[in-house]
Amino acid sequence: MKLYHELAEYYFAIEEAHRNIQADLSLIRTITGANPDPTILDLGCGTGEHLGMLASRGFRCTGIDSSEDMLAIAGKRNQSPSISFLRQDMLSFDYYEQFDIVTCLFGSFDYLLDDADVDKVLWNTWRALKPGGAALFEVWNANPVREISSKPMSTVSMIRYKDRNIERRRGFALLTSAPRTIVEVRYVYLVACGDRSDTLRDKHVMRAFDRKEIERFVADNGFALKGMYSNSALDPYKDTSNKIIVHFVKE
Ligand SMILES: C[S@@+](CC[C@H](N)C(=O)[O-])C[C@H]1O[C@@H](n2cnc3c(N)ncnc32)[C@H](O)[C@@H]1O
């Protein structure tokens, strides 16, 4: 996936307009409450923006990601003795310490296509949490994806990053809607600098989840579900919302 390799330096700038990082941070802070020394593990941490900001608010942070290129940018942009970035797969990570909160944000979880992989990551999460610890995961909602089913390639964003103009085009097609909702998302990036322009084509195969699937996965892996929301500002869950924010705890 070129977005996490060749395009890693631009990843956050490309996605930034569609996000509310401050709301994510407030929610993480609310969930960890008055803990004076909170610890966080971020699965699929990407270029580390959440952890960079949380470290400056007193969190001790560990971020794992499978992409060396994303981690290289994360390490350069977020230099703090309170953060460790590690190259690990969330399917097989192991820890010698337990955390107050485990997060998996902005769709990193959607790359887990099979039920067995979802269970593995939730089991690893369970083991990585302190008793009473919380998890906050953000996944794609299957309902709108099934409804829309496909979209032709069209321009979805244009950004300026340093001396580059980057246009992103996107199209998608539903591959299966049951028992799992799997989508193939195709992207074209046009990266222009002066009179030079590069075209990069990218393809991501991702899973979206519905409310019932989430409830089942959370319960099957020994967690208690605390809430499902449309976004990290905690607007109530709706079948039409693109994302589901899931808050669950290890009791
Ligand atoms: C859409 S980005 C999200 C990054 C970050 N959480 C954020 O909020 O910007 C998805 C990230 O998940 C990582 N990823 C995908 N599958 C993974 C896996 N099995 N283990 C660890 N990281 C993974 C990718 O390398 C990528 O950095």
The ligand as an ORCA input file, in Angstrom:
! r2SCAN-3c Opt
* xyz 0 1
  C      -5.179      4.645      8.015
  S      -3.633      4.491      8.829
  C      -4.052      5.054     10.448
  C      -2.853      5.591     11.178
  C      -3.145      6.273     12.510
  N      -3.835      5.401     13.436
  C      -3.915      7.545     12.337
  O      -4.863      7.783     13.115
  O      -3.558      8.367     11.474
  C      -3.470      2.737      9.016
  C      -2.130      2.317      9.620
  O      -2.253      0.953     10.061
  C      -1.041      0.283      9.780
  N      -1.335     -1.150      9.761
  C      -2.150     -1.824      8.915
  N      -2.188     -3.126      9.238
  C      -1.382     -3.282     10.338
  C      -1.015     -4.384     11.160
  N      -1.481     -5.625     10.915
  N      -0.188     -4.164     12.199
  C       0.298     -2.925     12.474
  N      -0.006     -1.843     11.718
  C      -0.846     -2.013     10.669
  C      -0.579      0.877      8.457
  O       0.805      0.662      8.215
  C      -0.951      2.345      8.655
  O       0.106      3.080      9.210
*
